[in-house]
């Protein structure tokens, strides 16, 4: 049975991925603290709103799925994400 902190983490990640999939920049930003910074190797350090606006503008329709089998292989702290994009 999952601990309450693990369940909270899972819910938070699920909410984040759902909003990311929908491209809802405002809803994504609510999930971050007011002083949050995102690092991108291509864009450097950015605040969440402009970062996710750029991600949304550059992305087509997508479906994001958590891969649960990898955590068994690499440990419980590794939660890889796979993404597929359709459209353009």
C-alpha positions in Angstrom: 0.0 0.0 0.0 1.4 3.4 -0.9 2.2 5.9 1.8 0.3 9.2 2.0 3.3 11.1 0.8 3.7 8.8 -2.2 0.0 9.1 -3.0 0.3 12.9 -2.8 3.3 12.8 -5.1 1.5 10.6 -7.6 -1.5 12.9 -7.6 0.7 15.9 -8.1 2.6 14.3 -11.0 -0.7 13.1 -12.5 -2.2 16.7 -12.3 1.0 18.2 -13.8 1.0 15.7 -16.7 -2.7 16.2 -17.3 -2.4 20.0 -17.5 0.8 19.6 -19.7 -1.1 17.3 -22.1 -4.0 19.9 -22.3 -1.5 22.7 -22.8 -3.2 24.7 -20.0 -0.3 27.1 -19.1 -2.3 28.8 -16.3 -3.2 25.5 -14.6 0.3 24.2 -14.9 1.7 27.4 -13.3 -0.6 27.0 -10.3 1.2 23.8 -9.5 4.5 25.7 -8.9 5.5 27.9 -6.0 5.5 31.7 -6.8 9.3 31.8 -6.9 9.8 28.7 -9.0 12.4 28.6 -11.8 12.5 26.0 -14.6 15.8 25.0 -16.2 15.9 24.1 -19.9 19.2 23.2 -21.6 17.9 25.1 -24.6 16.3 28.2 -22.9 18.2 28.5 -19.6 16.4 29.4 -16.4 12.9 30.7 -16.8 9.8 31.4 -14.8 7.1 28.8 -15.3 4.6 30.9 -17.3 6.9 31.9 -20.2 8.6 28.5 -20.2 5.3 26.5 -20.5 3.9 29.1 -23.0 6.9 28.3 -25.2 6.5 24.5 -24.6 2.8 24.8 -25.5 3.5 26.9 -28.6 6.1 24.4 -29.9 4.1 21.3 -29.1 1.4 19.6 -31.1 -1.3 17.5 -29.6 0.3 15.0 -27.2 -0.4 12.1 -24.9 1.8 11.6 -21.9 2.0 8.2 -20.1 3.9 7.3 -17.0 6.1 4.2 -17.3 5.7 2.1 -14.2 7.9 -0.7 -15.2 11.1 1.4 -15.1 10.8 2.1 -11.4 11.2 -1.6 -10.7 14.4 -1.6 -12.7 16.0 1.7 -11.5 14.4 2.1 -8.1 11.4 3.8 -6.7 12.7 7.4 -7.2 12.9 7.0 -10.9 9.7 7.7 -12.7 10.3 8.0 -16.5 7.7 9.7 -18.7 7.1 8.8 -22.3 5.4 11.3 -24.6 4.0 10.9 -28.1 2.9 13.8 -30.3 0.4 13.8 -33.0 -0.7 16.6 -35.3 1.7 19.5 -35.8 
